[in-house]
Amino acid sequence: MGTVLVLGASRGIGLELAHQYLARGARVIATARDDAGLQRLRAQGAQALRVDLAQPGSVSGLAWQLDGVKLDVALYVAGLWDADGAATPPTQARFDQLMHANVLGAMQALPQVAPMVEETGGVFGFLSSAMSLISEAGSDAWLYRVSKAALNMAVAAAQPVWPRATLVTLDPGWTQTDMGGAAAPLTVEQSVQGLVRTLGTVTAADRGRLLHHDGRRAERW
Ligand SMILES: NC(=O)c1ccc[n+]([C@@H]2O[C@H](COP(=O)([O-])OP(=O)(O)OC[C@H]3O[C@@H](n4cnc5c(N)ncnc54)[C@H](OP(=O)(O)O)[C@@H]3O)[C@@H](O)[C@H]2O)c1
């Protein structure tokens, strides 16, 4: 199964990704930003690294912490949610908070991690959302939609720079986590089973695209 990196794995979908890849026999390296998250990862058998993905000074140490490892799968999972709709302008502080965790962290991790994924010809996936698609835009969660659309562009634009890796964005579906809430139709186990299965089917034709958890490929942005 090889080596898997999960960035932002203290709870929710990231923690379950670490769990399911460990169960498949992978070596899992996973990051969290606090002691409780690091402990949860170590208790599962993952190698846990402390990284705050919204802090450039913390992300800049990632390559050094990974120390030349070859990665079969890397996943950027960290994300923040904001429900405010398009009639509510975000404060600068809230804009910075979401864009740092959802976009800046991914853009800073990407050049450090992608060469390690190229070593195996592996897959680097970034947790986006169906809400990122301009073709399906609603007026709710305005800033969140903007951040995930920006993430999609960051990934698609970076793909040609690392041609021996496959870079994709991933829609986990509406999932029962702290972010998704209890009313979501998918359990975290179901969502992650779908993501892991879908990641196993990625081909060169998927480069730069959004893949849904059930294996569907987004036809339009
Ligand atoms: N759940 C859904 O329905 C759904 C749907 C579509 C897309 N997604 C996307 O899937 C991803 C995972 O979502 P989730 O449902 O698992 O969310 P969640 O339960 O709210 O967990 C968010 C995760 O992101 C981490 N994180 C946030 N900011 C971070 C930072 N600065 N540094 C390091 N880690 C950070 C959190 O760590 P801490 O514990 O340290 O806060 C936590 O592990 C997100 O990108 C989300 O946008 C989720």
The ligand as an SDF file (V2000), in Angstrom:
LIG
                    3D

 48 52  0  0  0  0  0  0  0  0999 V2000
  -17.9780   17.4100    6.2180 N   0  0  0  0  0  0  0  0  0  0  0  0
  -18.4810   17.7640    5.0440 C   0  0  0  0  0  0  0  0  0  0  0  0
  -19.7070   17.6530    4.8090 O   0  0  0  0  0  0  0  0  0  0  0  0
  -17.5740   18.2940    3.9600 C   0  0  0  0  0  0  0  0  0  0  0  0
  -18.1510   18.5010    2.6840 C   0  0  0  0  0  0  0  0  0  0  0  0
  -17.3470   18.9890    1.6510 C   0  0  0  0  0  0  0  0  0  0  0  0
  -15.9990   19.2290    1.8900 C   0  0  0  0  0  0  0  0  0  0  0  0
  -15.4580   19.0220    3.1350 N   0  0  0  0  0  0  0  0  0  0  0  0
  -14.0290   19.3200    3.3070 C   0  0  0  0  0  0  0  0  0  0  0  0
  -13.3540   18.1980    3.8340 O   0  0  0  0  0  0  0  0  0  0  0  0
  -12.2720   18.6240    4.6660 C   0  0  0  0  0  0  0  0  0  0  0  0
  -12.3950   17.9600    6.0270 C   0  0  0  0  0  0  0  0  0  0  0  0
  -13.6520   18.3530    6.5800 O   0  0  0  0  0  0  0  0  0  0  0  0
  -14.2450   17.7480    7.9390 P   0  0  0  0  0  0  0  0  0  0  0  0
  -15.6840   17.5750    7.7080 O   0  0  0  0  0  0  0  0  0  0  0  0
  -13.4060   16.6160    8.4260 O   0  0  0  0  0  0  0  0  0  0  0  0
  -14.0490   19.0140    8.8870 O   0  0  0  0  0  0  0  0  0  0  0  0
  -13.8760   19.1410   10.4730 P   0  0  0  0  0  0  0  0  0  0  0  0
  -14.5030   17.9790   11.1500 O   0  0  0  0  0  0  0  0  0  0  0  0
  -14.3220   20.5140   10.8310 O   0  0  0  0  0  0  0  0  0  0  0  0
  -12.2870   19.0300   10.6420 O   0  0  0  0  0  0  0  0  0  0  0  0
  -11.4770   20.0360   10.0660 C   0  0  0  0  0  0  0  0  0  0  0  0
  -10.0420   19.5520   10.1440 C   0  0  0  0  0  0  0  0  0  0  0  0
   -9.2160   20.5810    9.5610 O   0  0  0  0  0  0  0  0  0  0  0  0
   -8.1790   20.8460   10.4940 C   0  0  0  0  0  0  0  0  0  0  0  0
   -7.6590   22.1990   10.3730 N   0  0  0  0  0  0  0  0  0  0  0  0
   -8.3570   23.3490   10.2120 C   0  0  0  0  0  0  0  0  0  0  0  0
   -7.4970   24.3890   10.2010 N   0  0  0  0  0  0  0  0  0  0  0  0
   -6.2630   23.8660   10.3750 C   0  0  0  0  0  0  0  0  0  0  0  0
   -4.9680   24.4100   10.4650 C   0  0  0  0  0  0  0  0  0  0  0  0
   -4.7630   25.7350   10.4020 N   0  0  0  0  0  0  0  0  0  0  0  0
   -3.9100   23.5800   10.6320 N   0  0  0  0  0  0  0  0  0  0  0  0
   -4.0980   22.2530   10.7250 C   0  0  0  0  0  0  0  0  0  0  0  0
   -5.2920   21.6610   10.6590 N   0  0  0  0  0  0  0  0  0  0  0  0
   -6.3600   22.4710   10.4830 C   0  0  0  0  0  0  0  0  0  0  0  0
   -8.8520   20.6450   11.8570 C   0  0  0  0  0  0  0  0  0  0  0  0
   -7.8660   20.5850   12.8750 O   0  0  0  0  0  0  0  0  0  0  0  0
   -8.1390   21.1220   14.4110 P   0  0  0  0  0  0  0  0  0  0  0  0
   -8.7290   19.9530   15.1590 O   0  0  0  0  0  0  0  0  0  0  0  0
   -6.7820   21.5070   14.8960 O   0  0  0  0  0  0  0  0  0  0  0  0
   -9.0890   22.2820   14.3170 O   0  0  0  0  0  0  0  0  0  0  0  0
   -9.5840   19.3380   11.5860 C   0  0  0  0  0  0  0  0  0  0  0  0
   -8.7070   18.2480   11.6420 O   0  0  0  0  0  0  0  0  0  0  0  0
  -12.3470   20.1520    4.7240 C   0  0  0  0  0  0  0  0  0  0  0  0
  -11.4240   20.6970    3.8220 O   0  0  0  0  0  0  0  0  0  0  0  0
  -13.7660   20.4460    4.2950 C   0  0  0  0  0  0  0  0  0  0  0  0
  -13.8970   21.7150    3.7190 O   0  0  0  0  0  0  0  0  0  0  0  0
  -16.2130   18.5490    4.1610 C   0  0  0  0  0  0  0  0  0  0  0  0
  1  2  1  0
  2  3  2  0
  2  4  1  0
  4  5  1  0
  4 48  2  0
  5  6  2  0
  6  7  1  0
  7  8  2  0
  8  9  1  0
  8 48  1  0
  9 10  1  0
  9 46  1  0
 10 11  1  0
 11 12  1  0
 11 44  1  0
 12 13  1  0
 13 14  1  0
 14 15  2  0
 14 16  1  0
 14 17  1  0
 17 18  1  0
 18 19  2  0
 18 20  1  0
 18 21  1  0
 21 22  1  0
 22 23  1  0
 23 24  1  0
 23 42  1  0
 24 25  1  0
 25 26  1  0
 25 36  1  0
 26 27  1  0
 26 35  1  0
 27 28  2  0
 28 29  1  0
 29 30  1  0
 29 35  2  0
 30 31  1  0
 30 32  2  0
 32 33  1  0
 33 34  2  0
 34 35  1  0
 36 37  1  0
 36 42  1  0
 37 38  1  0
 38 39  2  0
 38 40  1  0
 38 41  1  0
 42 43  1  0
 44 45  1  0
 44 46  1  0
 46 47  1  0
M  CHG  2   8   1  16  -1
M  END
$$$$
